[in-house]
Amino acid sequence: MSPSSLTSCSVCWSSSSLLVSNAFVANEGKKMIGYPKGASRLRLVRASISSDSLIVQAARGDPISWPPAWMMRQAGRYMTVYRKLAEKYPSFRVRSETVDLIVEISLQPWKAFRPDAVMIFSDIRTPLPAFGVPFDVEDVKGPIITSPIRSEERLKALHPIELDKVHFVGESLRILRNEVGSGAAVLGFVGAPWTIATYIVEGCTIHTYTTIKGMCHTAPHVLKGLLCHLTQAVTDYIVFQIFDSWGGQLTLDMWEKWSKPYITEMVSKVKKACPQIPLVLYVNGNGGLLEHMKGTGVDVIGLDWTVDMEDGRRRLGDGIGLQGNVDPAFLFSPLPALTDEIQRVVRCAGHRHILNFGLGVLVGTPKEAVAQFFDD
């Protein structure tokens, strides 16, 4: 998303650096019929008659005959070419904060499979140092924040985001936009305030969230101060997709109080600044939250693989887009079984659908299965 340049506007980057403005549309009423038999995805893209990317068309509900497809964690360790590059550059932060490497890694799956979107290779923690939260990534422990924020005194370390410190993200998006041309949408993503707060408070990846959940009762004013600061910082940094990875770890009541209001505020501010940019919200473990996610104002809701797509569409209705939700484990199944599952998901999703996994592609996924996912 975003204003024209990273340094000239702090709310969002211009749409030209976010999405490709070219895709195809085939009007066949409002019923999506799935992928044409024997059709080539690339040939259909070349036959485009729309000025907007297929991702944008699907997000806003235009009648299309085939759902656009991309994968969460699209670039990564399942690809041999990525593993070789990671051996040469073992630091994750070097790989995700160096323009040439960001571009090279982001384009690896696009060159191999031609998905309908190129997701920038980045991390939801990337902007943290830009507003006063330094972190490192250790091979075994993962991201480490040596000075967690759990008190009013520590809150004082935070400051407005300095966008020049994440210049590599804006530069990479602009290069990617030029590299893929009209061949794909270019997507960015951010973490929702609650998810980012879990790392900042806990200090590392933890799956019990005892400290931050305890703060909801022992230091609610500190937690609210942190979430408010993150809401503004992430709004300023946001590019396209709001990612609430750990929101599903909250009860409905806690999500309504500690996550949803901040997501809703971000969406409202971004929509006001960039009304043409569609927003996708994904919450891992979101089966109990679907109807409540709809109230955030996003255009598309991503379903994780534990939610039945038909049930998700029934619960959310036809007035919002759905993304997902093939179980990534299906890519380890015989290819005909994968094809059947893709067709089932597409059929159940109906109109306004972006095909994706219900979680990221798994390490060790066969390359031929990924190719099949995009070719079916």
MINUSE-461566 format. One line per 8 residues: number of its first residue (from 1); their letters; for each residue y, z, x of C-alpha. Coordinates in Angstrom, 1 decimal. Each point is the difference from the previous one (the first is absolute). Layout:
NUM = a = Y,Z,X | ...
***
This chain:
1 = mspsslts = 0.0,0.0,0.0 | 3.4,0.4,1.4 | 3.4,-1.1,0.6 | 0.7,-2.9,2.3 | -0.4,1.9,3.2 | -1.5,3.2,1.1 | 3.2,1.2,1.6 | 2.5,-1.0,-2.6
9 = csvcwsss = -1.6,1.7,-3.0 | -1.9,3.2,-0.3 | -1.5,-0.5,-3.4 | -2.4,-2.9,0.3 | -0.5,-3.2,2.0 | 0.6,-3.4,-1.5 | -2.6,-1.6,-2.1 | -0.3,-2.9,2.4
17 = sllvsnaf = -1.4,2.4,2.6 | -2.5,1.4,-2.5 | -1.6,-2.7,-2.1 | -0.7,-3.6,0.4 | 1.9,-2.0,-2.6 | -2.8,-2.5,-0.6 | -3.3,0.1,-1.8 | -1.8,-1.8,-2.7
25 = vanegkkm = -0.2,0.5,-3.7 | -2.4,-1.7,-2.4 | 1.0,0.7,-3.6 | -3.1,0.2,-2.2 | 1.3,2.5,-2.7 | -0.1,3.7,0.7 | -3.7,0.3,0.7 | -0.9,0.0,3.7
33 = igypkgas = -3.2,-2.0,0.5 | -0.7,1.0,3.6 | -0.4,-2.3,2.9 | -0.6,-3.7,-0.7 | -3.5,-1.1,0.9 | -0.1,-1.6,3.5 | 3.7,0.3,0.4 | 1.6,0.5,3.4
41 = rlrlvras = 2.6,2.8,0.0 | 2.0,-1.8,2.7 | 0.1,-3.2,-1.9 | 1.2,1.8,-3.1 | 2.8,1.7,1.9 | 1.2,-3.4,1.2 | 0.0,-1.2,-3.6 | 2.5,2.7,-0.8
49 = issdsliv = 2.5,-0.6,-2.7 | 1.8,3.4,0.0 | 2.7,1.2,2.3 | -1.4,3.6,0.0 | -3.1,1.3,1.8 | -3.1,0.5,-2.1 | 0.2,3.7,0.7 | 3.4,0.1,-1.7
57 = qaargdpi = -1.2,-2.1,-2.9 | -2.9,2.3,-0.5 | 2.1,3.1,0.3 | 2.5,-1.0,-2.7 | -2.7,-1.4,-2.3 | 0.4,-3.7,0.2 | -3.0,-2.0,-1.4 | -2.2,-1.0,3.0
65 = swppawmm = -3.5,-1.3,0.2 | -1.1,1.9,3.1 | 0.9,3.5,1.3 | 1.6,0.2,3.4 | -2.2,1.9,2.5 | 0.7,2.1,3.1 | -1.7,3.1,1.4 | 1.3,3.5,0.8
73 = rqagrymt = -0.5,0.6,3.8 | -0.2,-3.8,0.2 | 0.6,0.1,3.8 | -2.2,2.4,2.0 | -3.2,1.0,1.6 | -2.4,-2.2,-2.0 | 1.4,-3.0,1.9 | -1.3,-0.7,3.5
81 = vyrklaek = 3.4,-1.4,1.0 | 1.7,3.2,-1.0 | -2.5,2.2,1.9 | 0.6,-2.1,3.2 | 3.7,0.4,-0.3 | -0.3,3.8,-0.6 | -2.0,0.3,3.2 | 2.9,-1.6,1.8
89 = ypsfrvrs = 2.6,2.1,-1.8 | -1.9,3.3,-0.8 | 3.1,1.8,-1.4 | 0.3,-0.4,-3.8 | 3.7,0.6,0.2 | 0.5,-2.7,2.6 | -1.9,-2.4,-2.2 | 1.9,0.9,-3.2
97 = etvdlive = 3.5,0.3,1.6 | 0.1,-3.1,2.3 | 1.2,-3.1,-1.8 | -2.2,-2.5,1.8 | -3.1,2.1,-0.7 | 0.9,0.7,-3.6 | 0.4,-3.7,-0.7 | -3.2,-1.0,1.8
105 = islqpwka = -2.1,2.7,-1.7 | 1.6,-0.7,-3.5 | -0.8,-3.7,0.4 | -3.6,0.4,1.1 | -1.6,0.3,-3.5 | 2.4,-2.6,-1.3 | -1.1,-2.6,2.6 | -3.6,0.8,-0.6
113 = frpdavmi = -0.2,0.2,-3.8 | 3.3,-1.2,-1.5 | 0.6,2.9,-2.5 | 2.9,-0.3,-2.4 | 1.9,2.7,1.8 | 0.6,1.1,3.6 | 0.4,3.8,0.2 | 2.1,1.2,2.9
121 = fsdirtpl = -2.1,2.0,2.5 | 1.7,3.4,-0.1 | -0.6,3.6,-1.1 | 1.5,2.2,-2.7 | 1.1,2.5,2.8 | 1.9,-2.7,2.0 | 3.5,1.0,-1.3 | -0.5,3.8,0.7
129 = pafgvpfd = 1.7,0.1,3.4 | 3.0,-1.9,-1.5 | 0.9,3.0,-2.1 | -1.0,2.9,2.3 | -3.8,0.4,-0.1 | -1.6,-1.0,3.3 | -3.7,-0.6,0.0 | -2.9,-1.3,2.1
137 = vedvkgpi = -3.4,-1.5,-0.7 | -3.0,1.4,1.8 | -3.3,-2.0,0.2 | -2.1,2.7,-1.6 | 2.4,2.1,-2.1 | 2.2,-2.8,-1.2 | 3.7,0.6,-0.7 | 1.4,3.2,1.3
145 = itspirse = 3.4,1.6,-0.8 | 0.5,2.8,2.4 | 2.9,1.7,-1.9 | -1.0,0.0,-3.7 | 2.7,0.7,-2.6 | -0.7,3.1,-2.0 | 3.3,1.9,0.0 | 3.6,-0.4,-0.8
153 = erlkalhp = 0.8,0.1,3.8 | -2.3,-2.9,0.7 | 1.5,-2.0,-2.8 | 3.2,0.0,2.0 | -1.7,-2.3,2.5 | 0.0,-2.8,-2.5 | 2.9,-2.6,-0.1 | 0.6,-3.3,-1.9
161 = ieldkvhf = -2.3,-2.8,1.1 | 1.4,-2.0,3.0 | -1.2,-3.5,-0.8 | 0.7,-1.3,3.4 | -3.0,2.1,1.2 | -2.3,-2.0,-2.2 | 1.5,-3.4,0.9 | -3.4,-1.3,1.0
169 = vgeslril = -1.1,0.1,-3.6 | 2.9,-2.2,-1.2 | -0.4,-2.4,2.9 | -3.7,-0.3,-0.6 | 0.5,-0.7,-3.7 | 2.5,-2.7,0.7 | -2.4,-1.7,2.6 | -2.9,0.3,-2.4
177 = rnevgsga = 2.1,-1.6,-2.8 | 0.7,-3.0,2.3 | -3.6,-0.2,1.3 | -1.8,-0.2,-3.3 | 2.7,-2.1,-1.8 | -1.1,-0.7,-3.5 | -3.6,0.8,0.7 | 0.0,3.7,-1.0
185 = avlgfvga = 2.1,2.9,-1.1 | 1.1,2.5,2.7 | -0.5,3.6,-1.0 | 1.2,3.3,1.3 | -0.9,3.5,-1.1 | 1.2,3.5,0.1 | -1.5,3.5,-0.7 | 1.0,1.9,-3.1
193 = pwtiatyi = 1.9,3.2,0.7 | -2.9,2.4,-0.8 | -2.4,-1.9,2.3 | 2.4,0.0,2.9 | 0.8,3.7,-0.7 | -3.7,0.9,0.4 | 0.1,-1.2,3.6 | 3.3,1.6,0.8
201 = vegctiht = -1.0,3.4,-1.5 | -3.7,0.1,1.1 | 0.8,-1.5,3.5 | -3.1,-2.2,0.0 | -2.5,-1.7,-2.3 | -1.7,2.6,-2.1 | -2.0,-0.4,-3.2 | 0.6,3.4,-1.6
209 = yttikgmc = 3.8,0.0,0.0 | 0.0,3.8,-0.2 | 3.4,0.5,1.7 | 2.0,-2.5,-2.0 | -1.6,1.0,-3.3 | 0.7,3.6,0.8 | 3.7,-0.8,0.6 | 0.2,-1.2,-3.6
217 = htaphvlk = -0.2,3.7,-0.8 | 1.2,1.9,3.1 | 2.9,-2.3,1.1 | 0.7,-2.5,-2.8 | 3.7,-0.3,1.1 | -1.0,-1.1,3.4 | -2.5,-2.5,-1.3 | 2.5,-1.4,-2.5
225 = gllchltq = 2.5,-0.3,2.8 | -2.5,-1.9,2.1 | -1.0,-2.3,-2.9 | 3.6,-0.8,-0.9 | 0.8,-0.9,3.6 | -3.1,-2.2,0.2 | 0.9,-1.7,-3.2 | 3.3,-1.1,1.3
233 = avtdyivf = -1.4,-0.9,3.5 | -2.9,-2.0,-1.4 | 2.2,-1.7,-2.5 | 2.2,-1.2,2.8 | -3.0,-1.2,1.9 | -2.1,-1.4,-2.8 | -1.2,-3.6,0.3 | -2.3,-0.8,-2.9
241 = qifdswgg = -2.9,2.3,-0.8 | 0.1,3.7,-0.9 | -3.2,1.5,1.4 | -0.9,3.5,-1.3 | -3.3,0.4,1.8 | -0.5,3.7,-0.5 | 1.6,0.4,-3.5 | -3.5,-0.1,-1.5
249 = qltldmwe = -0.7,3.3,1.7 | 2.4,1.8,-2.4 | -0.7,1.2,-3.5 | 1.8,-1.9,-2.7 | 2.4,2.8,-0.5 | 0.8,0.2,3.7 | 0.3,-3.8,0.4 | 2.5,-0.1,-3.0
257 = kwskpyit = 2.1,2.7,1.8 | -0.4,-0.7,3.7 | -0.6,-3.7,0.3 | 0.9,-2.1,-3.1 | 3.8,1.0,-0.2 | 0.6,-1.1,3.6 | -1.9,-3.2,-0.4 | 1.9,-0.7,-3.2
265 = emvskvkk = 3.3,0.7,1.7 | -0.9,-2.4,2.9 | -1.0,-2.7,-2.4 | 3.2,0.3,-2.0 | 2.2,-0.2,3.1 | -1.9,-3.0,1.4 | 0.0,-1.8,-3.3 | 3.7,0.5,-0.3
273 = acpqiplv = 0.6,-1.5,3.5 | -2.7,-2.7,-0.1 | -1.0,-0.7,-3.6 | -1.9,-3.1,0.9 | -2.5,1.8,2.3 | -3.3,1.0,-1.7 | -1.4,3.4,1.0 | -3.7,1.0,0.1
281 = lyvngngg = -1.0,3.7,-0.2 | -3.5,1.0,1.3 | -1.3,3.6,-0.2 | -3.3,0.7,1.6 | -2.2,1.8,-2.6 | 2.3,-1.0,-2.9 | -2.5,-0.1,-2.9 | 1.6,3.1,-1.6
289 = llehmkgt = 3.6,-1.2,0.6 | 0.1,-3.6,-1.3 | 2.1,0.4,-3.1 | 2.4,2.3,1.8 | 0.4,-2.5,2.9 | 1.2,-2.6,-2.5 | 3.0,2.2,-0.7 | 1.3,-0.4,3.6
297 = gvdvigld = 1.5,-3.4,-0.8 | -2.1,-2.0,2.5 | -1.1,-3.6,-0.8 | -3.7,0.3,1.1 | -2.4,2.9,0.2 | -2.8,-0.1,2.6 | -3.4,1.3,-1.2 | -2.3,1.6,2.4
305 = wtvdmedg = -3.7,-1.1,-0.1 | -1.1,3.1,-2.0 | 1.9,-1.2,-3.1 | -1.7,-2.5,-2.2 | 2.4,-3.0,-0.2 | -0.7,-0.6,-3.7 | 0.8,3.6,-0.7 | 3.1,-0.1,2.1
313 = rrrlgdgi = 1.3,-3.0,-1.9 | -0.7,1.7,-3.3 | 1.8,3.1,1.0 | 3.0,-1.7,1.5 | 0.4,-2.9,-2.4 | 1.1,-3.6,0.7 | 3.6,0.9,0.8 | -0.5,0.8,3.6
321 = glqgnvdp = -1.8,-1.7,2.9 | -3.2,1.3,1.6 | -1.2,-0.2,3.6 | -3.5,0.4,1.2 | -2.6,1.2,-0.2 | -3.2,-1.4,1.7 | -2.0,2.8,1.7 | 0.3,-0.9,3.7
329 = aflfsplp = -3.7,0.9,0.4 | -0.8,-3.1,-1.9 | 0.8,-2.0,3.1 | -3.2,1.3,1.5 | -2.0,-1.4,-2.9 | -1.5,-3.4,-0.3 | 2.7,-2.6,-0.5 | -1.1,-0.9,-3.5
337 = altdeiqr = 0.4,3.6,-1.0 | 3.5,0.1,1.4 | 0.9,-3.1,-2.0 | -1.3,1.5,-3.2 | 2.0,3.1,0.6 | 3.2,-1.9,0.7 | -0.5,-2.0,-3.2 | -0.6,3.1,-2.0
345 = vvrcaghr = 3.1,1.7,1.3 | 2.1,-3.1,-0.7 | -1.4,-0.3,-3.5 | 0.6,3.6,-0.8 | 3.6,0.0,1.4 | 1.1,-2.9,-2.1 | 3.6,-1.1,0.2 | 2.4,1.3,2.7
353 = hilnfglg = -2.5,0.8,2.8 | 0.1,0.1,3.8 | -3.5,0.0,1.4 | -0.6,2.6,2.7 | -2.4,2.8,1.0 | 0.1,3.4,-1.5 | 0.6,1.3,3.5 | 0.4,-1.5,3.4
361 = vlvgtpke = -2.5,-2.4,1.7 | -2.6,2.1,1.8 | -0.8,0.0,3.7 | -3.0,-2.2,0.7 | 0.6,-2.3,-3.0 | -1.7,-3.4,0.7 | 2.6,-2.7,0.6 | -1.9,-2.4,-2.2
369 = avaqffdd = 0.3,2.4,-2.9 | 3.8,0.2,0.4 | 0.1,-3.8,0.0 | -2.1,-0.1,-3.1 | 2.4,2.5,-1.7 | 2.9,-2.4,0.5 | -2.0,-3.2,-0.7 | -1.7,1.0,-3.3
***
